[in-house]
Amino acid sequence: MGSIPAGALRDPSTGTDEVPAGDQPSPSLHVVAPAPVTTPAKPSSPYIVGKWYDWALFIGSPVWALAIGVAISHTDMADKLWWWRGQTFSYTGMFLGILIHAHLVAVVFRTHANRTVFKMFPLRFTLVPLAMFAVMQTSRWVLVSVSVLATFWDVYHSGAQTFGFARIYDKKAGNDALAGRRLDWWLNHLLYAGPILGGVVMMEHFGDFHEYKERGLVSALFESVPPFMDRNHAYFTMLVIAGGTAFIVYYLYAYFRLMEAGHRVSKQKVWILALTGLVSIYTWGFNSWGQAFFIMNVFHAVQYFGIVWANEKKTILRTFRVETIPAGKWIGLTLFLASTAGYGVWVAATKSSHETLWSIMLVVSIMHFWYDSFVWSVRKAQV
């Protein structure tokens, strides 16, 4: 989910709003008005699926992903390299590459396999990806630009995925879908993108601008971006710390005002924001164990698989025609994971230097980010 390590998803890698992302709010802030907040009747369960499911796959996943990242650090699994189809991989790098691409293609079970959703946006799901592929095949500039765009859209998308979970938990607590929405939008991007901009992995993201030169495209403007960011890294760090601290103080004040007006606090939302934020700051900001990309992408992808299965179980079972047979649920789950993993293996085995295949990978990635921005909306009651 999350940002993408070289060797795993160089060519790209939850969206804007609800899980994994949803409709984009206007990036403007307004002081919370003290007027009473409309609060619908409180639902029976504060969880999306259930207590254990949510804690294992959604709320607690950043913590156990961090634990795994620490455990594999400086082991042969992470450090020993081997050749496969002309590329070098570590065991964890291979696993991560497959997982990232598998979760990217999993969106089709929400968009194309779900008949109701597909009928809502047929042109977006058919003509747009075909047109995008055609343009990338005719222009190397477009191809490389989309690849660079994917890196940064992935950062945005990953923050938006947690934003989506937070909004769902708020709604489950009985709150209005719009109350505190912009505040949560800003907070989640601060917690995810802020540590990247101000932390030790910043250059591993902005270094993607070198792809222009690597592909034989000369661009003084784009080539100037990495050295500019590197020279001014300390200033970006100070900006993130100062600005982020000020915003969090404002966020707490604004939610206190909302609570006075009747807003209910979702403990699940508090936990997922706190745990994700702490892991993001520690991992992206310091990368103490050298496994930042592994940690952040693993929990992001697991969350995504979890929400797709929870929401599209019937669609998946119908797609594989196992909804009426004994053990059909488990067969369907196996086929769901195997089919997406199969795509991930194909990508891992494909050299990104083959521009046609690279274009296909980028189409899947960009469409994943874009589709998630409008097919998972709490505000529009699509979740």
N, C-alpha and C positions, 0 to 999 in steps of 0.2 A: 501498500500500500503502500504508503509512505514514499520517500525518495528512493532512488534506485542506484545501487552500487554498480560501478563499472564491472563488466563481465557477467552480471546477472540481468540487467535490463538497461544497457547503455543507450539503447535506441528508443524507447522512452525509458517507463512507467510514466471524497470518497463524496466535477460535482460542486454543488453548493449547498444544498439545504439538507434535507433530512437524510436519514441513513440510507445509503452511505453518503448521500449528499442531496441537495434539493434546490428549490428556487432561490435565486440569489437576492438577498435583501440589499437595499441601497446602503453603500458604505458610509452612511452618515450617522452621527450620534445626536441624540436629543436627550435633554435632562428628563428623567422620568417624572411625569405629572403625578401629583398626589391624588388625582381623581380615583375613585374606586375601580378596581379591576374586575372585569366579568369573570367569574369562576364557575365553570360548569360543575355538575355533580361529580364527586370524586369516584373514579372507577374502582372496581373491587380489588384489582391487583395492581401494584405499582411497577410490576415487571413487564417486559415486552413478551417474553415467552414463559419464563418461570424462574424462580430464585436461582437454582443451580445452573441452569442453562445460561442465564444472563451473566452470572458471576464468572462462569468458566470461559465463555466465549466473548463477552462484551466488556463488562466492567473490570474484571480481574486480568484480562489478557495482557495488558501492558506489563504487569508485574511478573507473570510467569515467563513472558518473552524475555524480559530483562534477566531473569534468573538463568534461563537457558543460554542467553548470550554470554553471561559471565562464566558459566560452566564450560562452554566450548572454547573460550578465549585461550589462545596460545596452546591449543592441542593440535594433533595431526589433522583432525577433522576440519579445522579452520585454516591451518597454515600449510599443510602438505599439498603441493600442486601436482596435477597429472594431466596428460594430454588426451583429448578426445575430439576427433574430427577437426583437427587443426587448431584447436583452442585449448588454453590452459584453464583448469578449474580446480577449486578446492571442493571438498565434499559439501561443505556448507554453502559455498557459492553456487554449486549446481542445484542443490535443494532450493535455495532462495530464488534462483532464476526461474525454476519450474513453478514454484508457488506464486510468484509475482504474476507471471503470464497466465497461470491457471485462473487466478482470481479476476484478472482483467477480462477474460473471455466469458466468465460466469455471468456477466450482465445479460447475455443473450436469453437466459431463462426468464429474466424479468421483462425484456423488451420484445424479442421476436417470438419466443415460445408462449408468452402470455397473450392470448388472443385479444383480451380486452384492452391491454396497454398498446398492443401493436396497432389496433384499429384507431387509436387516438392520434398516433404520429407515424403513419405509413411511409411518408416521403422521407422523414428524418432517419428511418430505419433501413431504407433501401437506396434511394438516389444519392443522399448526402455521402455515405461512405464510398460509394462507387465513384462519385465525382472527385472526392478527396484523393482516392487512389490514383485516378487518371491524371490529376494535376501533378501529383508527386512523381509520376512516371515521366512526365514531360519536362520537369524542371528540377535540377539538382539543388538549386537554391531553395526552392519550396521544401524539398525533401529534408534538407539539413535544418532549415528553419523550424519545421514541424518537430523534428527530433529535439532541438533545443527547447522549443515551447513545451514539449511533453515533460521535460524534467521539472520545469517550474510549475506547470499546471498540476503535476502530481503532488507537489508540496501543498498547493492550495486545496486540492481535492482531498488530501489526507486530513488536513485540519477540518475541512467541511464534513467529513464523515463523523468525527466526534461531535461536531455541532449538531448533526442530525440525530445522533443517539441522545444527546442532551435535550433536544426539543421533544423527542418522543417521550422521554421520561417526564418532562414537564407536563406534557399533555396527559400522560397516565396518572399524574398526580391531581388532575382535574383543573389545570390552568388553561387560560385562553392561549390559543396557538400563536398569537402575536405578541403576548406580553413578554418583554425582555428579549425579544428575538434578535434585535440588532446588537444588544449587549453580548449575547452568547456568540453571535457571529464573530465579532471583534475578538472576544476572549479566546476562542478556539484557534483562530489564526495567529494570535499572539503567542499562545502556548506551543504551537507547532512550528510556525515559520520563524518566530523570534529567535529560538535557540540555534536555528540553522544560520540565520543572518549574523548573529553575534557570537556563534560558537566556533569550534575547531574544524567543523566539516564544511564551512562555507565555501571554500575553494573547490571542494569536490563536487559542488553543484555548479558554480560559475565557470569551472574549467570546461564545461561542455561547449562553451563558445569557441573553443579551439577546434571543434569539429569542422568548421568552415575551412580552416587551413588544411586540416587532415584530409579533406575531400577535394582539395585542389581549388578551393574558392577563396579568393583574396578579398578581405574586408577589413580595412583599417579600423572601422567603427567597432565591429564585433570583437576584433582581436584586442582592442583597447579595454574591453570590459574586465577580463580577469585581472590584469595588473592594477587597474583602478581600484577594484574591490580589495585586492591584496594590500595595497598601500594604505587604504583607509579602513581596514578591518577594525582597528581599535576604536575608531569613531562610531562605527556601526554597533559595536559591542556596547559602548556607553549609551548610545541612543536607545538600544533595546532595553537595557537595564533601567534607565531613567524613565523612559516613556512607558515601559511595561509596568513598572512599579506604580506610577501615577494612575495608569488605567485600572489596575486591579483595585486600588483604593476607591476609585470612582465606581467600579463595577459593584463592589460590596455595598457602597452607599446607595447606589441606584436600586439594588435588590432589597435593601432594607426598606426603602420607600415603597417598593412593590409589595413587600410583606405587610406593611402597615395598611395597604389598600386591599388586602385579602388574598394576596398571592401565596400559594402553598409551596413549601420547600420539598423538593423531591430528593430524598436521601440517595437514591440511585444516581441521580444527575450529579449531585455533589461528589459522590465517590468516583464516577467515571471521569469527571473533569479534573479532580485532584490527582488521581493516579496517573492519568494520561499526561497531565501537565508536568508532574514531577519526573516521570520517566523520560519525557521529551527533553526537559531542561537538562537532566543528568546525562542523557545519552547523546543527543545532538550537541549540547553545549560543551561537554567535556570528553566524550568518547573514551572514557577511562580504560575500557576493555577492548577497544578496537573493533567492536561489533555493532556500531550504531545502525548501519544499514540493515543488518540482519534483525536486530531487535525491533526496530520501528516498522519494518515491512512485514515481519511475521505476524505481529498482533493485528496490524491493519488488515492483512489478507484473511486471517482467521475470523475477525469480526465480520468481514464481508461475506464469507461463506456461511457464517452463522445466520446472518439476516436474510440472505437469499433463500436458504433452506427453510427458515421459519416462515417466510412470506410466500414462497413459490413451491412449497412441497407438492401441492396438488398439480401444479403445472408440470413439475419435473416428472412426477409419476405418470401423468397422462402422456407426456412427450415420449417416455420410454415404454409406454403401454404396459405398465406393471401395477396399475392402481387397483386391479381386482384380483390379483393372484396372492396366495399366501406369502408372507414375508415380503410383500411388494415394497413396503416402505424402506426396508433395508437394502433391497436390490436396487431401488431407485436412488437411494443415497450413494451407494457404491458406484453406480453408473454415472451419477452426477459428478462425483469427485474424479472418477477415472477419465471421463471424457474431457474435463477441463485440464486435468493433469497431462493428458495426451497432447493437448495443444502446447502446454508448457514444455514438454519434452521436445516437441518438434522445434519450438523456438530455440531451446538450448542447443539443439543440434545444428542450427542454421547459422551460417556466418552472416554477420550484419553487413559485410562488404557486398553481398548480393542485393542490389538495390530494389529489385522487385519484391523479394521476401521481406526486406527491411520495411518497405512501404506497407505491406500487409500487417506487419507487427505494429507499425505506427497507427494505422487505421483502427485496429482493435483497441489500442491504448487510448487514443484521443476520443474515440466513440464511447469508451467506458467512462471517461471523465465527463464528457458532455451529457451522455444519457442519464448518468446518475444525478445530474443537476436538475432534471425535471420529471423523473419517474418515481422518486421517493419523496413525497412532499407531505409533511404533517399539516402544513398550512392549507393545502388543498385536499386534505383527508384522503390521500392516496396510500397512507400507511396505517 
